[in-house]
Amino acid sequence: MKLLVGLGNPGNKYKETRHNIGFRFLDMLAKHEGLRFDAAPRFHAETATWNHKADKIMLIKPQTFMNNSGECIGALARYYQIEEKDIIVVYDDLDLPTRKLRIKKGGGHGGHNGLRSMHAHLPTSDYVRVKIGINRPTHGDISDWVLGRADEGDRADEACVFSALLKEIDSLLEGDTDTAANRIHLAISSGKE
């Protein structure tokens, strides 16, 4: 079993915010695959199970709010005995421009509160990160930016990244992060997403 986690904040108030890009990707993937999220109150999450090829993939949207995402993910990983290498987390990244994505395994939290919480609740940080760019504000408060709604252009860029990521989801789930990242970058830059 693998865990595919989207980071975000629960509730309609946050649904369209930049910070909820992870939730939106999982919603798009679930719709594409005909999956339905159900409440998992024991884990403070919404989950959907995807029987994909030979693997069972659990899609997870923590309902603990971003800053406590690790509580949910750590509990699920312990319960299902999932190693960090079998966890993939999709989230927003201020240091990447929109229409950009970066995939890497392991590393620090980079100041992202969702990852900081994951680091506190998992034995290691050896999980795969899918960072989707939301830009950094040129002025103003970062909290206002990440909790603000993306404009029409940003949402078009998001759709482009989501489409390219969906096409490479098999490579990502199989652990071939380099191939997935390279193909996604080519698709986005060539406009063939």
Steps between C-alpha positions, in 0.01 A plus 500: 500500500607858429373828641437785258446809712371839395562782745245771568250635750150354546180691432351708220671814631837361385396295198624743235808631683855460374582291807244236397666402174570150639132444581400622153739261327363203694143612424586512129669156513204350690255639246712368212512151656139495623600494867309646793646645818350384827551633850752308712436663840741269682785651297356852460504457123300453186621194312437320173641160405633453148578148380755598239673223307658272763496766773247635743535877524332690781426861409505715812377851573587578864222684683730625777582830327830549325717563807402164653498285184763268642268378776269341243775373270711358781199317648405349164860398424531327837161329476562362150876450559594723209865593460587860416624394153139403421357841587457768233387846605369771263511859622549868416844659471558875530848479349381360169314707243158384385511250214803338665531181698787330680517140615756381754549237764598595853640828626396774739163667544608826330287704740177331389288440810331190359837336440629621836212311662571190290863508613381504861270198455696270267823316590687641198447759227564250218162549337448633146401864465310642202536876532268709284590865453272776624750791475618714787319832552694809396362684802267433791467218748580143397206362702261728312654377172477126564150536646393721210323381188706446188408719204379368166850480350635312800212252482573442129864428592380266775280310253799464267718354779221271621446362150871427452527347848197277440660363182812404695330368812604142417871591491463691824321214678758252372775707662653628176497861612768615254309369198175648629661840563674511161190406305285747692745783434511411129122485475454834674772681304377361167135570577412131454358443846 
